[in-house]
C-alpha cells in the first residue's frame, strides 16, 4: 500500500519529505473555485469549506487508487469575514496584501486521509496571523522580490522566507501556516506503521 499526496503543492511535499514520510504524488483533479463559491453562497463556515475541499481531493484520487492511503489537504484564508483565493496576478497579490495590512486573519488548514475508498482520518487546524501595516511601496518591493511565489499561497506570502517580514505575531503551528497540520498527521501515520522512524 502506497501513501499518496493528492496535491501538486511543492510546500506540502517538502514538509512530508523533510519529516521522513515516504509518499507518491498524484494531484487531484477538482474544480476548487466552483466548490468554494458554492459553499460561500450557502453561507457555510470556512472551517467546513476547508474540510470539504481536503475531503474532495482525497476522495478524487482514492477512487482511482482504492488500494492506497490517500492524503488530501486544503487551506482557507479568512479576514474580516471574507474568504480569499490565491491571487493570479501581481495586482491581485497586491490587493490581497493590502486587505490583510494591519489586521489579524485566520488560516484554516484541513487534511483528510482515505483508505479503501473511505475516509479514515481528518484534522482541521486554525492559525491566527497578525500582519503589520504595509505601505504600498513595501508591498510592491516585496512582490518584486518573491516573484511567482506570491501565487503559490492564498495569502500571497511565503512565511518560510521573506514573508516573515509581514507579521507581528503568529498564534499556532508553523506547519499549519504552510498548509498542512503536520504533527497530528505524523502521529496518525506512526500509529498505522507508515513511518520508518
N, C-alpha and C positions, 0 to 999 in steps of 0.2 A: 504494500500500500504506500503510495507516494503522498507527501504533504504538498499541497498546491496553493500558491498565492494567486487569487483571481483578480489580479491588478497589474497594471503596467507601471505602477509608481516606483521609480528608482529609489526614492527615500525609504519606502516600506521594505523594499528588497534589501537595501543596505542595512537597515535595522535588524532584520531577521538574520542576514548573513553574519553580521558582526556579533550577534548573540549566539552563534553556533548552530542555528537551525538549518537543517538540510531540506531543501524545497525545490520545487519546479515552479515556473511562471507560466500561467495560462490566463491572459486577461479576459474578463467577462465582456460580453457584447451587449450592453444595455443602454437605453436612451435615458441617461441620468437626468437631464434637464427637463424632459417631459414629466417624469415621475415627480421631480422636485416641485414643478409648477402645480401639479395636481394636488400634492399634499398641502402646499401653501394656500391654494384656492379653497381647500376644505378646512383650513384653519388648524391643521394637525400640529402638535407640538414639535419643535425642531429635533428633540431627542428621538421621537418616533420616526421622523424622516431619516435621520442618520442610521438608525437601526434597520429601517426598511430597505434603504439603499445597500447597506452591507449585506443584508439577507438576500436581496435580489442578485447581487453579484455572485455570492457563494452558490446560490441555487442554480444560476445560469450555467456555471462551469460544472457543478456537481451532476447536473443532468447528463452532461457529456462524459463525465468520469465518475460513475457511481461506485467504483471500487476504491476511490481515493478519498483522502480527507482534504476538504477544500476550505480555504480561508477567504472570506470577503470582508472588505473594510471600506468605510467611508467617513468623511469628516464634514461637518456643517459649521459655518461661522454665523453667529447671531450678534448684531449690535443694534441697540435701540429698537428691538423687536423685529428687525429686518433680517431675512436670511440672504446671505451673499453667495454669489457663484464666482468661480475662477474668472479672472479677467482674461480677455482675449487680445487686448491691445494695450499699448503703452498708456493711452488716455484712460482706459478702463482701470488699469492698475493704479494710476494716479488718483482717480476718483475714489477707489476703494480706500487707499491710504488716507486721503483727505477726510473721508467719512469716519475712519477709525481714530483720527488725530484727537488727542486729549480725552479720549473715552476709554472705558473698560468694556471689553467684549468677551464673548464665550466661544470657545472651540469645543465642539462635541464630536468625539471620535468613537465610532462603533465598529465592532468586529463580530463576525458570526462564522462558525465552522459547521460545515455539512459533512456528514459521513453516511454512506449508503443511501444518499438522496434525501436525508433528513437532517434538520438542524440538531446539533448535539451540544453546542456551547455558544453563548453570546455574552458580550460585555459592552457596556456604554460608559464612557468616562467624560467628564467635563473639566475644562481648564478655564480660568479667568485670566485675561491678559490686559494690563493697563498700558495704553500707548501714550507716550509723551506728546505734547503739542508739536506738530510737524509743520515747518514752513513750506511753502510751495517750492522754494529753491532747494531745500533739503530733499523733498520728495523727488524732484526732477533729477538731482545728482545721484540719489540712491538708486533710482530705477535705471539710470545710465550705467551705474556700476554693476548691478546684478543682471542686467540684460533679460534674456528669455526666462531666467529663473523666476521672474515675477509672475509668470503664467503657470507655474507648477503647483502653487499652493493657493488656497482660496483667499487668504489674506494678503496676497502679493508680497509676502515676506519670507525670508529664509532665516529663521531664528538661529539655526546652527552656524550661520555665517554673519555677514554684515547686518542682517535683520535684527540681531540682538540689540543694535543701537536704537531701535524703535520703542523699546519698552522700559517702563519704570518698575514694573512688578509683574511676576507670573506666579499665579497660585494654582499648582497642580503639577502633574507629571510632564517632564520634558518629552517623553516618548509620545504622550497623547498629543502634544503640540505638533509633533512630527507626523501624526496621522495614524497611530496605532497604540492601543493600550497594551504595550509590550509585556510588562511584568505579569499581569493576570494571564495573558496568552502563554507565556513560558511556563507558568505554573500548571496550566491545563496540559500542555504538551509533555511536561515531566511526568505528570500523573498517568498519562497514556503511554509512557515509554517511548516517546518520539524524540527525546533529547539524548545526545551521546554522553553529555556530562551530567 
